[in-house]
Amino acid sequence: MAVPVRHSEDLGKLVRQLRAEQGLLQIDLAGLAGTGNRFIVDLERGKPTLQLQKVLDVLDLMGLEVVVRRKGESS
């Protein structure tokens, strides 16, 4: 699955969708990720000022990785 993420809101929607597909509540994901529930709420709402490493940790926990490539390049 490749999903373009251009804004923090895009990432938030993706995390919310995948969390729901995995049957997790926000509090469950927060516990697994070692963060507070507020962090997950803010992430899913697309708060643009979240700590990048924590975001990457949550994505990793959900089985996702961030790959940066030039626009127009195939994956």
N, C-alpha and C positions, 0 to 999 in steps of 0.2 A: 504494500500500500504506500503510495506516495501522495502526500497532501501538501500543496503550497501553503506556507504560512507567511503572510506579509504584515500582519498586525497582531498585537498581543491578543486581541479578541478572537482571531482565527485559532490561535493555540488553545485558548480557553475553551472554545466550543469543542475542539478535538478531544481535549482531556475529559471534559464532561461526558461526551458521547462514549468514549472508551471506558471510563469509569462505570457508567451505567451498564454497558455491555458486559462488563466483568462482574456485575452484581455487587458493586461496592458503594457504600455510602461515603459522603465526603469525610466523615469522621473516621471511617475505616481506612481510607487512603491516607489520611493524615497520620494515623497511627503507624501504618506500614512504612511511610516515608520518614517518620521521625520529625514531623513538623506539626505545627498547630493547625486546628481546623480552619482558623481564619486565613492561613496561607493558601489552603486549597480553595476556599471560597473566592479569595482575591485572584488566584490563578484562573479559575473558571470564568470569572467576570472579565478577564483580560486586563487586569491592573498592569500598567506598563512599567512600574518601578520595582517589580519583584527582584529578589536576588537570583541572578542567573544560575548559579551552581545549584541552588535548591530546586529550581525549575528543571534543570538537567537531571537531577537525582530522581525527581518524581517521574519524568519521562522514562528514565532507565527502568525504574521499578515497574512501569506499565508495559515494558517490552518495546519501547520506542527509542530511536536514536536521532540525533540531529545531524544532517549532512548538508554542508554548504557547497553550492556549486554556482557557477556563472549562469545567469539567465540565458535560456536558449540551448544550453548543453543538455544532452540526454543523460539519463542517470546510468 
